[in-house]
Amino acid sequence: MSTYEEFLDGEHPEHVAVYLTEEMVGDLGPLEQYGERTDDGIVLVVPGDQGRSVFKQVTGMEAMQFSQQAMGTDGTVRADLAGGDCPSRHPDESESDHDTEFVFAFFEEENEEVGGLYAEGDVMHAYAYCECGTSYSDRWVV
């Protein structure tokens, strides 16, 4: 099982995941040794500090600032972290006008004392950025 699959299953809580499209980084080749290739991008699962550094290098944004900004808009991020459904897309618009450019994700381990979702299991926090400029967030029990 890969680190990516383990992360999706709630292992490696000290890691973060960063999904990047080929349009964001150009040549994905050099990154393939560090992540899992998807249809149109790559998901890197790396230790937290390294992941935040990669995120900043590629997007120009601080990961935690981006996360806080994205929390203001609820959306749907795919469970594989390789895309999402932009909440700004109108039903008559093409999905291709709302492709996800990148995702930053981490999870918090189950914590019954906090309650809510956190009492049900590990909670994935995912933050996505659409090519239209909308950033949005999603979270779910792993």
C-alpha positions in Angstrom: 0.0 0.0 0.0 1.4 3.4 -0.9 1.8 6.3 1.5 -1.0 8.1 -0.4 -3.5 5.2 0.1 -2.5 4.9 3.8 -3.0 8.7 4.2 -6.5 8.4 2.7 -7.2 5.5 5.2 -6.2 7.7 8.2 -2.6 6.8 8.6 0.3 9.3 8.8 -1.3 12.1 10.8 1.9 14.1 10.7 1.7 14.3 6.9 -0.2 16.6 4.5 -1.4 15.9 1.0 -1.0 18.4 -1.9 -2.7 17.8 -5.2 -1.3 19.7 -8.1 -2.5 19.8 -11.7 -0.2 19.5 -14.6 -1.2 23.1 -15.6 0.0 24.3 -12.2 3.5 22.7 -12.3 4.1 22.0 -16.0 6.1 18.8 -16.1 5.0 16.3 -13.5 7.8 13.9 -14.3 10.2 15.1 -11.5 7.4 14.8 -8.9 6.4 11.3 -9.8 8.9 9.7 -7.5 7.3 11.6 -4.6 3.6 11.1 -5.3 0.8 9.3 -7.0 -0.2 10.3 -10.5 -3.8 11.0 -11.2 -5.6 11.6 -14.5 -4.6 15.3 -14.7 -2.1 15.8 -11.8 -0.3 14.4 -8.9 -1.0 13.9 -5.2 2.0 14.3 -2.9 1.8 13.0 0.6 4.7 14.3 2.6 5.6 15.3 6.2 3.8 18.5 7.2 6.6 21.0 7.0 7.9 19.7 3.7 4.3 19.7 2.3 3.6 23.3 3.4 6.9 24.3 1.8 6.1 22.6 -1.5 2.6 24.2 -1.4 4.1 27.6 -1.0 6.7 27.1 -3.7 4.1 26.1 -6.3 1.1 28.3 -5.4 2.9 31.3 -3.8 0.5 31.0 -0.8 1.0 30.0 2.8 -0.9 26.8 3.3 -2.5 27.8 6.6 -3.6 31.2 5.2 -5.1 29.5 2.2 -6.9 27.0 4.5 -8.4 29.8 6.5 -9.5 31.6 3.4 -11.1 28.5 1.9 -12.9 27.7 5.2 -15.3 30.5 4.4 -16.9 28.6 1.5 -18.2 25.1 1.7 -17.7 22.9 -1.3 -17.1 19.2 -2.2 -13.5 17.9 -2.5 -13.2 14.4 -3.8 -12.3 11.7 -1.3 -9.1 10.9 -3.3 -8.1 14.6 -2.9 -7.6 14.9 -6.7 -10.2 17.5 -7.5 -13.6 18.8 -6.4 -16.8 20.5 -7.3 -16.6 24.2 -7.3 -19.5 25.8 -5.4 -19.4 28.8 -7.7 -20.3 26.8 -10.8 -23.8 27.5 -12.0 -25.7 24.6 -13.5 -25.6 26.1 -17.0 -21.8 26.5 -16.9 -19.4 23.9 -18.2 -17.5 21.9 -15.6 -14.3 22.6 -17.6 -14.6 26.3 -16.6 -14.3 25.1 -12.9 -11.4 22.7 -12.9 -9.6 22.3 -9.5 -6.1 23.7 -9.7 -4.8 22.4 -6.4 -5.8 20.9 -3.0 -4.2 21.0 0.4 -5.3 18.5 2.9 -4.5 17.0 6.3 -6.4 15.1 8.9 -6.9 15.3 12.6 -7.1 12.1 14.6 -10.3 11.0 16.4 -10.9 13.0 19.6 -14.0 12.1 21.5 -13.5 15.0 23.9 -14.0 17.5 21.1 -17.3 15.8 20.0 -19.1 16.1 16.7 -17.3 14.6 13.7 -14.1 14.3 15.7 -15.8 11.8 18.0 -16.7 9.6 15.0 -13.2 9.1 13.7 -10.3 10.8 12.0 -11.4 13.9 10.2 -10.0 14.9 6.8 -9.7 18.6 6.2 -9.4 19.5 2.5 -9.1 22.9 0.9 -9.4 23.4 -2.9 -8.8 26.2 -5.4 -10.7 26.4 -8.6 -9.4 28.0 -11.8 -12.3 30.6 -11.5 -10.6 31.9 -8.3 -12.9 30.3 -5.8 -11.3 28.6 -2.8 -13.5 26.2 -0.8 -13.3 23.6 1.9 -14.7 20.2 2.8 -14.2 17.8 5.7 -15.3 14.3 6.4 -14.7 11.3 8.6 -12.0 9.1 7.1 
